[in-house]
Amino acid sequence: MIRRGRAEGWLKHPIDVLPTWAAFHGVEFNGVKIGPLPGYEDRGSTVIADRTLAGGNVEPLIFVPKDLIISRHNIDLVAKSDHHLREIIEAIGDFGRTTRGAVLTFLLLQATMCCPETKHVGVLNPLTEYIRFLPDELLPTFWTEEEKELLIGTTLKPAVGAKLNSLLREFETMRTATASIDWCAKYWWDEDTGMLTFDDWMRVDAMYRSRALEFPGAGDCMMPCVDMANHAAGDATAALYETDQDGNGLLLLRDGKKIDQGGEITITYGDDKGACENIFSYGFLEDAVTSAKVMFLDLDIPDDDPLRPAKIHISTAAPGFRIFEKDDTIDWESDFIWLVVINEEDGLDFKVRQTIDGKREIQAFWNEQELDTAKLRESLEGDPAWDVFQLRATVLLQNRVEMQIETLRVTQGAKREATIRDVPWRLAERLRSLELEMLERAVTAFDSQVRTVVSFSYPTLQEAHCQSRG
Ligand SMILES: C[S@@+](CC[C@H](N)C(=O)[O-])C[C@H]1O[C@@H](n2cnc3c(N)ncnc32)[C@H](O)[C@@H]1O
């Protein structure tokens, strides 16, 4: 549906019509305009200074009335007077009570209402028009299979796979929950008249993910016009976004910033985000990025661990670990790994307990004491064998990191097929090299952590370790 709407023009507005929409709905621009930046048209539209601006003494650059914010709160308000919206949000149950569920459903209904064939569905509101200004982003969920293959060995590959699976589940929830609603059956699901496909769900997901910002006071939401600002990290960030005391949205020039006429007013989408997350959520990587910054690698409990099923059952942590930059070196963190490295001989035990309603429940014990797995690390830190556990964890991580390096190396040097588009090709290449470099630094850092633990606790082991690692 959305793809067709873009092609036929009923779901597309040229960006130069935005000022008219904005003025009509009370959005104020103060010394800025929205459009492509000459020389950077591939970045879509952005916020551009209409005159020289100096931070500290200018009014908000953009003012957005609170009613226009696409937030869960406002969607609930719209649903009070739009019974079609209310019907579908209620039909999807718990998912409709999440911000993500409410926003994606809302966007889908607005797109449906834009289609000239749709009759008597939904109540037109300013945002029905606004979504026509939003471009389709080439996020990795839209990369072809051969483009996604370029990601083998990067942390983006499993992330995109998991995302597609969860999008499929959400789409299926949506379909099952709304199939018996007459107008949904007719305009969305009917074999002849239905317009929705999984592609539509991917598109509303991409709109939300690439544009949602966390606003103090309003939570995650899409803020029309402020969401036209492109990203620049660090000192290059020109503006901040926030809400005023009445909940209206504001874009404010940073103190001390001076932007010449024609210059870009950027915001930050989060300077701490790693290269993988930037490509995943926004489909680009700034030229200035020189490090993968943060990586999440999955970790499995070995098949030959007799406690594996019980460990999997009780674990609440994400099964993996995060490596990240810290003070010029690489550090790691994981709540999961501690469960992987301990076993029965160390003091771990599981018992099956009968609950009062007759159900059976697995309980974990550490040295005979009931164990809260969320506090496992704390329990282990107090154990005389803490050094051993640390050592096991670090060696395990080191092996996992080396395995990832190997996968990256053997899949290196893929030939570029003519069907592979420029953006996925360049992004995959950059991500591969940034992640490889970070993994290599991690091996060195882990090696020195192992040496420290060994030399401190097991001076005799140190020699053996050094020999084993050459
Ligand atoms: C919140 S939107 C910003 C407005 C968007 N450019 C538009 O045309 O609607 C985020 C998207 O803008 C683009 N973008 C933002 N900052 C960028 C940058 N520094 N370099 C390249 N593309 C950027 C990406 O496509 C990203 O997914």
The ligand as a MOL file (V3000), in Angstrom:
LIG
                    3D

  0  0  0     0  0            999 V3000
M  V30 BEGIN CTAB
M  V30 COUNTS 27 29 0 0 0
M  V30 BEGIN ATOM
M  V30 1 C 15.0300 11.9500 11.6810 0
M  V30 2 S 15.2960 11.7310 9.9790 0 CHG=1
M  V30 3 C 15.9580 13.2740 9.5040 0
M  V30 4 C 15.2530 13.8720 8.3260 0
M  V30 5 C 15.4300 13.1630 7.0410 0
M  V30 6 N 16.7120 13.5170 6.4360 0
M  V30 7 C 14.2900 13.4410 6.0600 0
M  V30 8 O 14.5420 13.6820 4.8990 0
M  V30 9 O 13.1440 13.3610 6.4840 0 CHG=-1
M  V30 10 C 16.6430 10.6050 10.0180 0
M  V30 11 C 17.1810 10.1940 8.6730 0
M  V30 12 O 17.8850 11.2520 8.0510 0
M  V30 13 C 19.0780 10.7880 7.4050 0
M  V30 14 N 20.2470 11.3660 8.0850 0
M  V30 15 C 20.2490 12.0380 9.2600 0
M  V30 16 N 21.4870 12.4560 9.5670 0
M  V30 17 C 22.2990 12.0530 8.5850 0
M  V30 18 C 23.7080 12.1620 8.3510 0
M  V30 19 N 24.5050 12.7980 9.1910 0
M  V30 20 N 24.2090 11.5970 7.2220 0
M  V30 21 C 23.4020 10.9270 6.3630 0
M  V30 22 N 22.0670 10.7970 6.5250 0
M  V30 23 C 21.5190 11.3530 7.6280 0
M  V30 24 C 19.0400 9.2780 7.5410 0
M  V30 25 O 18.4500 8.7700 6.3820 0
M  V30 26 C 18.1590 9.0640 8.7440 0
M  V30 27 O 17.5090 7.8170 8.7650 0
M  V30 END ATOM
M  V30 BEGIN BOND
M  V30 1 1 1 2
M  V30 2 1 2 3
M  V30 3 1 2 10
M  V30 4 1 3 4
M  V30 5 1 4 5
M  V30 6 1 5 6
M  V30 7 1 5 7
M  V30 8 2 7 8
M  V30 9 1 7 9
M  V30 10 1 10 11
M  V30 11 1 11 12
M  V30 12 1 11 26
M  V30 13 1 12 13
M  V30 14 1 13 14
M  V30 15 1 13 24
M  V30 16 1 14 15
M  V30 17 1 14 23
M  V30 18 2 15 16
M  V30 19 1 16 17
M  V30 20 1 17 18
M  V30 21 2 17 23
M  V30 22 1 18 19
M  V30 23 2 18 20
M  V30 24 1 20 21
M  V30 25 2 21 22
M  V30 26 1 22 23
M  V30 27 1 24 25
M  V30 28 1 24 26
M  V30 29 1 26 27
M  V30 END BOND
M  V30 END CTAB
M  END
